[in-house]
Amino acid sequence: MCLWDFNGCGNSEGDYVTLGLGESEDGIQVLDELHTTFLYSKVFLWGKSMGAVTAMYIARYCDE
């Protein structure tokens, strides 16, 4: 399982949120790390509120 806080949320540093658009870039970096370091080939994305929007943006990236 891999969990993270968005910039500006929870215990993460940062002054603002972008309601999913900028946060999806962070998520894509996390997915790339999971793929290259831990050799994950499939992931399950789950998000609530802004996290759901971010998960949809990330899923679109994974579909390309």
mmCIF file of the N, C-alpha and C atoms, coordinates in Angstrom:
data_MODEL
# 
_entry.id   MODEL 
# 
loop_
_atom_site.group_PDB 
_atom_site.id 
_atom_site.type_symbol 
_atom_site.label_atom_id 
_atom_site.label_alt_id 
_atom_site.label_comp_id 
_atom_site.label_asym_id 
_atom_site.label_entity_id 
_atom_site.label_seq_id 
_atom_site.pdbx_PDB_ins_code 
_atom_site.Cartn_x 
_atom_site.Cartn_y 
_atom_site.Cartn_z 
_atom_site.occupancy 
_atom_site.B_iso_or_equiv 
_atom_site.pdbx_formal_charge 
_atom_site.auth_seq_id 
_atom_site.auth_comp_id 
_atom_site.auth_asym_id 
_atom_site.auth_atom_id 
_atom_site.pdbx_PDB_model_num 
ATOM 1   N N  . MET A 1 1  ? 0.845   -1.163 0.000   1.00 0.00 ? 1  MET A N  1 
ATOM 2   C CA . MET A 1 1  ? 0.000   0.000  0.000   1.00 0.00 ? 1  MET A CA 1 
ATOM 3   C C  . MET A 1 1  ? 0.899   1.237  0.000   1.00 0.00 ? 1  MET A C  1 
ATOM 4   N N  . CYS A 1 2  ? 0.510   2.229  -0.748  1.00 0.00 ? 2  CYS A N  1 
ATOM 5   C CA . CYS A 1 2  ? 1.256   3.478  -0.823  1.00 0.00 ? 2  CYS A CA 1 
ATOM 6   C C  . CYS A 1 2  ? 0.277   4.639  -0.634  1.00 0.00 ? 2  CYS A C  1 
ATOM 7   N N  . LEU A 1 3  ? 0.546   5.468  0.359   1.00 0.00 ? 3  LEU A N  1 
ATOM 8   C CA . LEU A 1 3  ? -0.287  6.634  0.648   1.00 0.00 ? 3  LEU A CA 1 
ATOM 9   C C  . LEU A 1 3  ? 0.596   7.872  0.695   1.00 0.00 ? 3  LEU A C  1 
ATOM 10  N N  . TRP A 1 4  ? 0.065   9.001  0.257   1.00 0.00 ? 4  TRP A N  1 
ATOM 11  C CA . TRP A 1 4  ? 0.808   10.250 0.376   1.00 0.00 ? 4  TRP A CA 1 
ATOM 12  C C  . TRP A 1 4  ? -0.148  11.417 0.534   1.00 0.00 ? 4  TRP A C  1 
ATOM 13  N N  . ASP A 1 5  ? 0.378   12.485 1.125   1.00 0.00 ? 5  ASP A N  1 
ATOM 14  C CA . ASP A 1 5  ? -0.363  13.741 1.261   1.00 0.00 ? 5  ASP A CA 1 
ATOM 15  C C  . ASP A 1 5  ? -0.039  14.624 0.072   1.00 0.00 ? 5  ASP A C  1 
ATOM 16  N N  . PHE A 1 6  ? -1.014  15.365 -0.383  1.00 0.00 ? 6  PHE A N  1 
ATOM 17  C CA . PHE A 1 6  ? -0.764  16.358 -1.420  1.00 0.00 ? 6  PHE A CA 1 
ATOM 18  C C  . PHE A 1 6  ? 0.016   17.521 -0.844  1.00 0.00 ? 6  PHE A C  1 
ATOM 19  N N  . ASN A 1 7  ? 0.719   18.259 -1.700  1.00 0.00 ? 7  ASN A N  1 
ATOM 20  C CA . ASN A 1 7  ? 1.371   19.494 -1.263  1.00 0.00 ? 7  ASN A CA 1 
ATOM 21  C C  . ASN A 1 7  ? 0.327   20.419 -0.650  1.00 0.00 ? 7  ASN A C  1 
ATOM 22  N N  . GLY A 1 8  ? 0.655   20.977 0.488   1.00 0.00 ? 8  GLY A N  1 
ATOM 23  C CA . GLY A 1 8  ? -0.259  21.895 1.162   1.00 0.00 ? 8  GLY A CA 1 
ATOM 24  C C  . GLY A 1 8  ? -1.347  21.214 1.972   1.00 0.00 ? 8  GLY A C  1 
ATOM 25  N N  . CYS A 1 9  ? -1.329  19.897 2.051   1.00 0.00 ? 9  CYS A N  1 
ATOM 26  C CA . CYS A 1 9  ? -2.352  19.147 2.793   1.00 0.00 ? 9  CYS A CA 1 
ATOM 27  C C  . CYS A 1 9  ? -1.679  18.241 3.818   1.00 0.00 ? 9  CYS A C  1 
ATOM 28  N N  . GLY A 1 10 ? -2.401  17.934 4.869   1.00 0.00 ? 10 GLY A N  1 
ATOM 29  C CA . GLY A 1 10 ? -1.884  16.998 5.868   1.00 0.00 ? 10 GLY A CA 1 
ATOM 30  C C  . GLY A 1 10 ? -0.563  17.449 6.435   1.00 0.00 ? 10 GLY A C  1 
ATOM 31  N N  . ASN A 1 11 ? 0.423   16.566 6.427   1.00 0.00 ? 11 ASN A N  1 
ATOM 32  C CA . ASN A 1 11 ? 1.746   16.875 6.965   1.00 0.00 ? 11 ASN A CA 1 
ATOM 33  C C  . ASN A 1 11 ? 2.728   17.338 5.900   1.00 0.00 ? 11 ASN A C  1 
ATOM 34  N N  . SER A 1 12 ? 2.262   17.545 4.676   1.00 0.00 ? 12 SER A N  1 
ATOM 35  C CA . SER A 1 12 ? 3.149   17.954 3.590   1.00 0.00 ? 12 SER A CA 1 
ATOM 36  C C  . SER A 1 12 ? 3.367   19.459 3.590   1.00 0.00 ? 12 SER A C  1 
ATOM 37  N N  . GLU A 1 13 ? 4.520   19.857 3.090   1.00 0.00 ? 13 GLU A N  1 
ATOM 38  C CA . GLU A 1 13 ? 4.814   21.279 2.950   1.00 0.00 ? 13 GLU A CA 1 
ATOM 39  C C  . GLU A 1 13 ? 4.094   21.834 1.728   1.00 0.00 ? 13 GLU A C  1 
ATOM 40  N N  . GLY A 1 14 ? 4.003   23.127 1.659   1.00 0.00 ? 14 GLY A N  1 
ATOM 41  C CA . GLY A 1 14 ? 3.365   23.784 0.529   1.00 0.00 ? 14 GLY A CA 1 
ATOM 42  C C  . GLY A 1 14 ? 2.305   24.740 1.006   1.00 0.00 ? 14 GLY A C  1 
ATOM 43  N N  . ASP A 1 15 ? 2.047   25.748 0.207   1.00 0.00 ? 15 ASP A N  1 
ATOM 44  C CA . ASP A 1 15 ? 1.133   26.805 0.612   1.00 0.00 ? 15 ASP A CA 1 
ATOM 45  C C  . ASP A 1 15 ? -0.238  26.739 -0.049  1.00 0.00 ? 15 ASP A C  1 
ATOM 46  N N  . TYR A 1 16 ? -0.379  25.987 -1.104  1.00 0.00 ? 16 TYR A N  1 
ATOM 47  C CA . TYR A 1 16 ? -1.648  25.983 -1.823  1.00 0.00 ? 16 TYR A CA 1 
ATOM 48  C C  . TYR A 1 16 ? -1.892  24.644 -2.507  1.00 0.00 ? 16 TYR A C  1 
ATOM 49  N N  . VAL A 1 17 ? -3.127  24.421 -2.909  1.00 0.00 ? 17 VAL A N  1 
ATOM 50  C CA . VAL A 1 17 ? -3.506  23.239 -3.667  1.00 0.00 ? 17 VAL A CA 1 
ATOM 51  C C  . VAL A 1 17 ? -4.087  23.701 -5.000  1.00 0.00 ? 17 VAL A C  1 
ATOM 52  N N  . THR A 1 18 ? -4.064  22.825 -5.990  1.00 0.00 ? 18 THR A N  1 
ATOM 53  C CA . THR A 1 18 ? -4.572  23.178 -7.321  1.00 0.00 ? 18 THR A CA 1 
ATOM 54  C C  . THR A 1 18 ? -5.796  22.345 -7.695  1.00 0.00 ? 18 THR A C  1 
ATOM 55  N N  . LEU A 1 19 ? -6.433  21.765 -6.689  1.00 0.00 ? 19 LEU A N  1 
ATOM 56  C CA . LEU A 1 19 ? -7.676  21.007 -6.881  1.00 0.00 ? 19 LEU A CA 1 
ATOM 57  C C  . LEU A 1 19 ? -7.541  19.845 -7.858  1.00 0.00 ? 19 LEU A C  1 
ATOM 58  N N  . GLY A 1 20 ? -6.388  19.195 -7.841  1.00 0.00 ? 20 GLY A N  1 
ATOM 59  C CA . GLY A 1 20 ? -6.212  17.965 -8.590  1.00 0.00 ? 20 GLY A CA 1 
ATOM 60  C C  . GLY A 1 20 ? -5.254  18.048 -9.756  1.00 0.00 ? 20 GLY A C  1 
ATOM 61  N N  . LEU A 1 21 ? -5.146  19.200 -10.399 1.00 0.00 ? 21 LEU A N  1 
ATOM 62  C CA . LEU A 1 21 ? -4.318  19.280 -11.602 1.00 0.00 ? 21 LEU A CA 1 
ATOM 63  C C  . LEU A 1 21 ? -2.829  19.156 -11.275 1.00 0.00 ? 21 LEU A C  1 
ATOM 64  N N  . GLY A 1 22 ? -2.329  20.017 -10.412 1.00 0.00 ? 22 GLY A N  1 
ATOM 65  C CA . GLY A 1 22 ? -0.918  19.930 -10.026 1.00 0.00 ? 22 GLY A CA 1 
ATOM 66  C C  . GLY A 1 22 ? -0.624  18.702 -9.194  1.00 0.00 ? 22 GLY A C  1 
ATOM 67  N N  . GLU A 1 23 ? -1.585  18.310 -8.371  1.00 0.00 ? 23 GLU A N  1 
ATOM 68  C CA . GLU A 1 23 ? -1.398  17.141 -7.510  1.00 0.00 ? 23 GLU A CA 1 
ATOM 69  C C  . GLU A 1 23 ? -1.256  15.860 -8.327  1.00 0.00 ? 23 GLU A C  1 
ATOM 70  N N  . SER A 1 24 ? -1.866  15.830 -9.501  1.00 0.00 ? 24 SER A N  1 
ATOM 71  C CA . SER A 1 24 ? -1.745  14.631 -10.338 1.00 0.00 ? 24 SER A CA 1 
ATOM 72  C C  . SER A 1 24 ? -0.309  14.434 -10.797 1.00 0.00 ? 24 SER A C  1 
ATOM 73  N N  . GLU A 1 25 ? 0.439   15.522 -10.953 1.00 0.00 ? 25 GLU A N  1 
ATOM 74  C CA . GLU A 1 25 ? 1.856   15.394 -11.310 1.00 0.00 ? 25 GLU A CA 1 
ATOM 75  C C  . GLU A 1 25 ? 2.616   14.667 -10.205 1.00 0.00 ? 25 GLU A C  1 
ATOM 76  N N  . ASP A 1 26 ? 2.292   14.977 -8.948  1.00 0.00 ? 26 ASP A N  1 
ATOM 77  C CA . ASP A 1 26 ? 2.900   14.257 -7.824  1.00 0.00 ? 26 ASP A CA 1 
ATOM 78  C C  . ASP A 1 26 ? 2.528   12.782 -7.875  1.00 0.00 ? 26 ASP A C  1 
ATOM 79  N N  . GLY A 1 27 ? 1.276   12.496 -8.151  1.00 0.00 ? 27 GLY A N  1 
ATOM 80  C CA . GLY A 1 27 ? 0.808   11.113 -8.228  1.00 0.00 ? 27 GLY A CA 1 
ATOM 81  C C  . GLY A 1 27 ? 1.485   10.336 -9.332  1.00 0.00 ? 27 GLY A C  1 
ATOM 82  N N  . ILE A 1 28 ? 1.697   10.981 -10.461 1.00 0.00 ? 28 ILE A N  1 
ATOM 83  C CA . ILE A 1 28 ? 2.377   10.320 -11.582 1.00 0.00 ? 28 ILE A CA 1 
ATOM 84  C C  . ILE A 1 28 ? 3.817   9.997  -11.196 1.00 0.00 ? 28 ILE A C  1 
ATOM 85  N N  . GLN A 1 29 ? 4.460   10.882 -10.460 1.00 0.00 ? 29 GLN A N  1 
ATOM 86  C CA . GLN A 1 29 ? 5.817   10.601 -9.978  1.00 0.00 ? 29 GLN A CA 1 
ATOM 87  C C  . GLN A 1 29 ? 5.823   9.416  -9.022  1.00 0.00 ? 29 GLN A C  1 
ATOM 88  N N  . VAL A 1 30 ? 4.810   9.340  -8.165  1.00 0.00 ? 30 VAL A N  1 
ATOM 89  C CA . VAL A 1 30 ? 4.698   8.206  -7.245  1.00 0.00 ? 30 VAL A CA 1 
ATOM 90  C C  . VAL A 1 30 ? 4.519   6.910  -8.039  1.00 0.00 ? 30 VAL A C  1 
ATOM 91  N N  . LEU A 1 31 ? 3.633   6.932  -9.035  1.00 0.00 ? 31 LEU A N  1 
ATOM 92  C CA . LEU A 1 31 ? 3.422   5.729  -9.852  1.00 0.00 ? 31 LEU A CA 1 
ATOM 93  C C  . LEU A 1 31 ? 4.687   5.322  -10.587 1.00 0.00 ? 31 LEU A C  1 
ATOM 94  N N  . ASP A 1 32 ? 5.410   6.285  -11.134 1.00 0.00 ? 32 ASP A N  1 
ATOM 95  C CA . ASP A 1 32 ? 6.664   5.968  -11.814 1.00 0.00 ? 32 ASP A CA 1 
ATOM 96  C C  . ASP A 1 32 ? 7.652   5.318  -10.856 1.00 0.00 ? 32 ASP A C  1 
ATOM 97  N N  . GLU A 1 33 ? 7.706   5.826  -9.621  1.00 0.00 ? 33 GLU A N  1 
ATOM 98  C CA . GLU A 1 33 ? 8.603   5.246  -8.612  1.00 0.00 ? 33 GLU A CA 1 
ATOM 99  C C  . GLU A 1 33 ? 8.175   3.821  -8.248  1.00 0.00 ? 33 GLU A C  1 
ATOM 100 N N  . LEU A 1 34 ? 6.876   3.610  -8.093  1.00 0.00 ? 34 LEU A N  1 
ATOM 101 C CA . LEU A 1 34 ? 6.380   2.265  -7.795  1.00 0.00 ? 34 LEU A CA 1 
ATOM 102 C C  . LEU A 1 34 ? 6.723   1.296  -8.923  1.00 0.00 ? 34 LEU A C  1 
ATOM 103 N N  . HIS A 1 35 ? 6.644   1.788  -10.140 1.00 0.00 ? 35 HIS A N  1 
ATOM 104 C CA . HIS A 1 35 ? 6.929   0.929  -11.301 1.00 0.00 ? 35 HIS A CA 1 
ATOM 105 C C  . HIS A 1 35 ? 8.419   0.614  -11.412 1.00 0.00 ? 35 HIS A C  1 
ATOM 106 N N  . THR A 1 36 ? 9.260   1.641  -11.276 1.00 0.00 ? 36 THR A N  1 
ATOM 107 C CA . THR A 1 36 ? 10.693  1.424  -11.498 1.00 0.00 ? 36 THR A CA 1 
ATOM 108 C C  . THR A 1 36 ? 11.395  0.799  -10.295 1.00 0.00 ? 36 THR A C  1 
ATOM 109 N N  . THR A 1 37 ? 11.042  1.203  -9.092  1.00 0.00 ? 37 THR A N  1 
ATOM 110 C CA . THR A 1 37 ? 11.737  0.708  -7.901  1.00 0.00 ? 37 THR A CA 1 
ATOM 111 C C  . THR A 1 37 ? 11.158  -0.599 -7.384  1.00 0.00 ? 37 THR A C  1 
ATOM 112 N N  . PHE A 1 38 ? 9.829   -0.680 -7.348  1.00 0.00 ? 38 PHE A N  1 
ATOM 113 C CA . PHE A 1 38 ? 9.186   -1.852 -6.761  1.00 0.00 ? 38 PHE A CA 1 
ATOM 114 C C  . PHE A 1 38 ? 8.571   -2.791 -7.788  1.00 0.00 ? 38 PHE A C  1 
ATOM 115 N N  . LEU A 1 39 ? 8.705   -2.444 -9.075  1.00 0.00 ? 39 LEU A N  1 
ATOM 116 C CA . LEU A 1 39 ? 8.260   -3.270 -10.205 1.00 0.00 ? 39 LEU A CA 1 
ATOM 117 C C  . LEU A 1 39 ? 6.755   -3.545 -10.200 1.00 0.00 ? 39 LEU A C  1 
ATOM 118 N N  . TYR A 1 40 ? 5.972   -2.605 -9.680  1.00 0.00 ? 40 TYR A N  1 
ATOM 119 C CA . TYR A 1 40 ? 4.514   -2.738 -9.743  1.00 0.00 ? 40 TYR A CA 1 
ATOM 120 C C  . TYR A 1 40 ? 4.073   -2.562 -11.185 1.00 0.00 ? 40 TYR A C  1 
ATOM 121 N N  . SER A 1 41 ? 3.246   -3.447 -11.662 1.00 0.00 ? 41 SER A N  1 
ATOM 122 C CA . SER A 1 41 ? 2.725   -3.294 -13.023 1.00 0.00 ? 41 SER A CA 1 
ATOM 123 C C  . SER A 1 41 ? 1.264   -2.851 -13.016 1.00 0.00 ? 41 SER A C  1 
ATOM 124 N N  . LYS A 1 42 ? 0.576   -3.061 -11.901 1.00 0.00 ? 42 LYS A N  1 
ATOM 125 C CA . LYS A 1 42 ? -0.821  -2.644 -11.780 1.00 0.00 ? 42 LYS A CA 1 
ATOM 126 C C  . LYS A 1 42 ? -1.009  -1.945 -10.443 1.00 0.00 ? 42 LYS A C  1 
ATOM 127 N N  . VAL A 1 43 ? -1.855  -0.916 -10.448 1.00 0.00 ? 43 VAL A N  1 
ATOM 128 C CA . VAL A 1 43 ? -2.163  -0.197 -9.211  1.00 0.00 ? 43 VAL A CA 1 
ATOM 129 C C  . VAL A 1 43 ? -3.664  0.051  -9.152  1.00 0.00 ? 43 VAL A C  1 
ATOM 130 N N  . PHE A 1 44 ? -4.139  0.269  -7.952  1.00 0.00 ? 44 PHE A N  1 
ATOM 131 C CA . PHE A 1 44 ? -5.525  0.640  -7.716  1.00 0.00 ? 44 PHE A CA 1 
ATOM 132 C C  . PHE A 1 44 ? -5.513  2.062  -7.169  1.00 0.00 ? 44 PHE A C  1 
ATOM 133 N N  . LEU A 1 45 ? -6.179  2.974  -7.856  1.00 0.00 ? 45 LEU A N  1 
ATOM 134 C CA . LEU A 1 45 ? -6.226  4.365  -7.421  1.00 0.00 ? 45 LEU A CA 1 
ATOM 135 C C  . LEU A 1 45 ? -7.528  4.612  -6.682  1.00 0.00 ? 45 LEU A C  1 
ATOM 136 N N  . TRP A 1 46 ? -7.433  5.276  -5.543  1.00 0.00 ? 46 TRP A N  1 
ATOM 137 C CA . TRP A 1 46 ? -8.618  5.641  -4.778  1.00 0.00 ? 46 TRP A CA 1 
ATOM 138 C C  . TRP A 1 46 ? -8.425  7.043  -4.250  1.00 0.00 ? 46 TRP A C  1 
ATOM 139 N N  . GLY A 1 47 ? -9.439  7.834  -4.353  1.00 0.00 ? 47 GLY A N  1 
ATOM 140 C CA . GLY A 1 47 ? -9.361  9.180  -3.822  1.00 0.00 ? 47 GLY A CA 1 
ATOM 141 C C  . GLY A 1 47 ? -10.737 9.631  -3.367  1.00 0.00 ? 47 GLY A C  1 
ATOM 142 N N  . LYS A 1 48 ? -10.732 10.577 -2.447  1.00 0.00 ? 48 LYS A N  1 
ATOM 143 C CA . LYS A 1 48 ? -11.968 11.136 -1.920  1.00 0.00 ? 48 LYS A CA 1 
ATOM 144 C C  . LYS A 1 48 ? -11.914 12.640 -2.142  1.00 0.00 ? 48 LYS A C  1 
ATOM 145 N N  . SER A 1 49 ? -12.965 13.202 -2.677  1.00 0.00 ? 49 SER A N  1 
ATOM 146 C CA . SER A 1 49 ? -13.043 14.629 -2.946  1.00 0.00 ? 49 SER A CA 1 
ATOM 147 C C  . SER A 1 49 ? -11.960 15.007 -3.954  1.00 0.00 ? 49 SER A C  1 
ATOM 148 N N  . MET A 1 50 ? -11.042 15.914 -3.584  1.00 0.00 ? 50 MET A N  1 
ATOM 149 C CA . MET A 1 50 ? -9.991  16.319 -4.517  1.00 0.00 ? 50 MET A CA 1 
ATOM 150 C C  . MET A 1 50 ? -9.134  15.124 -4.930  1.00 0.00 ? 50 MET A C  1 
ATOM 151 N N  . GLY A 1 51 ? -8.980  14.156 -4.044  1.00 0.00 ? 51 GLY A N  1 
ATOM 152 C CA . GLY A 1 51 ? -8.209  12.959 -4.375  1.00 0.00 ? 51 GLY A CA 1 
ATOM 153 C C  . GLY A 1 51 ? -8.851  12.146 -5.484  1.00 0.00 ? 51 GLY A C  1 
ATOM 154 N N  . ALA A 1 52 ? -10.181 12.173 -5.567  1.00 0.00 ? 52 ALA A N  1 
ATOM 155 C CA . ALA A 1 52 ? -10.873 11.459 -6.646  1.00 0.00 ? 52 ALA A CA 1 
ATOM 156 C C  . ALA A 1 52 ? -10.586 12.114 -7.991  1.00 0.00 ? 52 ALA A C  1 
ATOM 157 N N  . VAL A 1 53 ? -10.592 13.438 -8.013  1.00 0.00 ? 53 VAL A N  1 
ATOM 158 C CA . VAL A 1 53 ? -10.262 14.157 -9.243  1.00 0.00 ? 53 VAL A CA 1 
ATOM 159 C C  . VAL A 1 53 ? -8.830  13.850 -9.658  1.00 0.00 ? 53 VAL A C  1 
ATOM 160 N N  . THR A 1 54 ? -7.942  13.870 -8.687  1.00 0.00 ? 54 THR A N  1 
ATOM 161 C CA . THR A 1 54 ? -6.540  13.567 -8.960  1.00 0.00 ? 54 THR A CA 1 
ATOM 162 C C  . THR A 1 54 ? -6.384  12.145 -9.482  1.00 0.00 ? 54 THR A C  1 
ATOM 163 N N  . ALA A 1 55 ? -7.090  11.197 -8.901  1.00 0.00 ? 55 ALA A N  1 
ATOM 164 C CA . ALA A 1 55 ? -7.028  9.805  -9.361  1.00 0.00 ? 55 ALA A CA 1 
ATOM 165 C C  . ALA A 1 55 ? -7.488  9.695  -10.811 1.00 0.00 ? 55 ALA A C  1 
ATOM 166 N N  . MET A 1 56 ? -8.508  10.465 -11.191 1.00 0.00 ? 56 MET A N  1 
ATOM 167 C CA . MET A 1 56 ? -8.963  10.430 -12.589 1.00 0.00 ? 56 MET A CA 1 
ATOM 168 C C  . MET A 1 56 ? -7.906  11.007 -13.527 1.00 0.00 ? 56 MET A C  1 
ATOM 169 N N  . TYR A 1 57 ? -7.261  12.102 -13.128 1.00 0.00 ? 57 TYR A N  1 
ATOM 170 C CA . TYR A 1 57 ? -6.174  12.657 -13.937 1.00 0.00 ? 57 TYR A CA 1 
ATOM 171 C C  . TYR A 1 57 ? -5.043  11.643 -14.095 1.00 0.00 ? 57 TYR A C  1 
ATOM 172 N N  . ILE A 1 58 ? -4.680  10.986 -13.002 1.00 0.00 ? 58 ILE A N  1 
ATOM 173 C CA . ILE A 1 58 ? -3.598  10.003 -13.046 1.00 0.00 ? 58 ILE A CA 1 
ATOM 174 C C  . ILE A 1 58 ? -3.993  8.821  -13.926 1.00 0.00 ? 58 ILE A C  1 
ATOM 175 N N  . ALA A 1 59 ? -5.224  8.359  -13.800 1.00 0.00 ? 59 ALA A N  1 
ATOM 176 C CA . ALA A 1 59 ? -5.695  7.235  -14.620 1.00 0.00 ? 59 ALA A CA 1 
ATOM 177 C C  . ALA A 1 59 ? -5.618  7.570  -16.092 1.00 0.00 ? 59 ALA A C  1 
ATOM 178 N N  . ARG A 1 60 ? -5.917  8.804  -16.439 1.00 0.00 ? 60 ARG A N  1 
ATOM 179 C CA . ARG A 1 60 ? -5.828  9.219  -17.836 1.00 0.00 ? 60 ARG A CA 1 
ATOM 180 C C  . ARG A 1 60 ? -4.384  9.139  -18.306 1.00 0.00 ? 60 ARG A C  1 
ATOM 181 N N  . TYR A 1 61 ? -3.430  9.546  -17.474 1.00 0.00 ? 61 TYR A N  1 
ATOM 182 C CA . TYR A 1 61 ? -2.007  9.447  -17.800 1.00 0.00 ? 61 TYR A CA 1 
ATOM 183 C C  . TYR A 1 61 ? -1.625  7.990  -18.021 1.00 0.00 ? 61 TYR A C  1 
ATOM 184 N N  . CYS A 1 62 ? -2.114  7.094  -17.166 1.00 0.00 ? 62 CYS A N  1 
ATOM 185 C CA . CYS A 1 62 ? -1.758  5.678  -17.261 1.00 0.00 ? 62 CYS A CA 1 
ATOM 186 C C  . CYS A 1 62 ? -2.343  5.031  -18.503 1.00 0.00 ? 62 CYS A C  1 
ATOM 187 N N  . ASP A 1 63 ? -3.408  5.604  -19.016 1.00 0.00 ? 63 ASP A N  1 
ATOM 188 C CA . ASP A 1 63 ? -4.071  5.050  -20.179 1.00 0.00 ? 63 ASP A CA 1 
ATOM 189 C C  . ASP A 1 63 ? -3.353  5.398  -21.483 1.00 0.00 ? 63 ASP A C  1 
ATOM 190 N N  . GLU A 1 64 ? -2.471  6.371  -21.437 1.00 0.00 ? 64 GLU A N  1 
ATOM 191 C CA . GLU A 1 64 ? -1.778  6.825  -22.668 1.00 0.00 ? 64 GLU A CA 1 
ATOM 192 C C  . GLU A 1 64 ? -0.638  5.926  -23.026 1.00 0.00 ? 64 GLU A C  1 
# 
